[in-house]
Amino acid sequence: MEAKKIRTARLIKLSDDAFGGKHPNGVNEGHCASGITEGPVVGERCYVGSFSTSIVTKIINEDTFKSTYSTYRIIYTEEPKVTEPSKTGKKLK
C-alpha cells in the first residue's frame, strides 16, 4: 500500500447532471461540504468530511471533476499531509 495525501477542502456542487435539480437526497446545485479528503480518483467516490459523491468519472482540471450524476469544484484549504498506510490493512478515516 502506498501513502495517501490528505488535506482539508471545500466541495461545491456546480451542477446536477441527472436529476433536473430534484436530487432524491436534496443534494442540489450549490450544495457545499467541508472536511478532510484524499481528493477525487476516477472510479471511486470522493469523500469530503462525511459527504461522498457518486463515482468519479472524469477529472476535468485540478479543481473540477464529474461524477456519475454531478459536476463538482474542490477547493483545497491546506497543503497535503502524507499519511502512512495502516499496518493492519484497514483503511484510514
C-alpha positions in Angstrom: 0.0 0.0 0.0 1.2 3.5 -0.7 1.0 6.6 1.5 -2.1 8.8 1.0 -2.1 12.6 0.7 -4.7 14.0 3.0 -5.8 17.7 3.1 -8.7 19.8 4.1 -11.0 21.0 1.3 -14.4 22.5 0.5 -16.5 20.8 -2.1 -19.1 22.7 -4.1 -21.7 21.1 -6.4 -21.6 23.0 -9.6 -24.3 21.2 -11.5 -26.8 18.4 -11.2 -26.4 16.4 -14.4 -29.1 13.8 -13.8 -32.0 14.8 -11.6 -33.1 18.1 -13.0 -32.5 20.0 -9.8 -34.5 17.5 -7.7 -31.9 15.2 -6.2 -33.6 12.5 -4.2 -31.3 13.3 -1.2 -31.6 17.0 -1.5 -28.0 17.5 -2.7 -28.8 20.1 -5.4 -26.6 22.6 -7.2 -24.8 24.9 -4.8 -24.5 22.2 -2.1 -21.3 22.5 -0.1 -19.3 20.1 2.1 -16.1 20.7 4.0 -13.6 18.3 5.7 -10.7 16.1 5.2 -10.2 14.4 1.8 -7.8 12.4 -0.3 -9.4 14.2 -3.4 -11.1 12.7 -6.4 -10.0 9.5 -8.1 -11.6 8.2 -11.2 -13.6 5.0 -10.4 -14.1 5.9 -6.7 -16.4 8.0 -4.6 -14.8 11.3 -3.5 -15.2 11.8 0.3 -15.0 15.2 1.8 -15.7 15.0 5.6 -18.8 12.9 6.0 -20.1 13.7 2.5 -19.4 11.5 -0.5 -20.1 12.0 -4.2 -21.2 9.3 -6.6 -18.4 7.5 -8.5 -15.9 10.0 -10.1 -16.0 9.6 -13.9 -13.7 12.3 -15.1 -11.1 14.8 -13.7 -11.7 18.0 -15.8 -8.8 20.0 -14.2 -7.0 20.4 -10.9 -10.2 21.7 -9.1 -13.1 20.4 -11.1 -14.4 16.8 -11.7 -17.5 15.0 -12.8 -19.2 12.1 -11.0 -21.9 9.8 -12.3 -24.6 12.4 -11.6 -22.9 15.8 -11.0 -20.1 18.2 -11.6 -18.1 19.5 -8.6 -15.4 22.0 -7.7 -13.0 21.1 -4.9 -11.1 23.9 -3.2 -8.1 22.8 -1.1 -7.6 24.9 2.1 -4.3 23.5 3.2 -1.2 21.7 1.9 -1.3 17.9 1.7 -0.1 15.8 4.6 1.2 12.4 3.8 -0.1 9.6 6.0 1.4 6.1 6.1 -0.8 3.2 5.3 -2.3 1.3 8.2 -0.2 -1.7 9.3 -3.4 -3.6 10.0 -4.6 -3.2 6.4 -7.6 -1.2 7.5 -8.5 1.9 5.6 -7.7 5.1 7.5 -10.5 7.5 8.1 
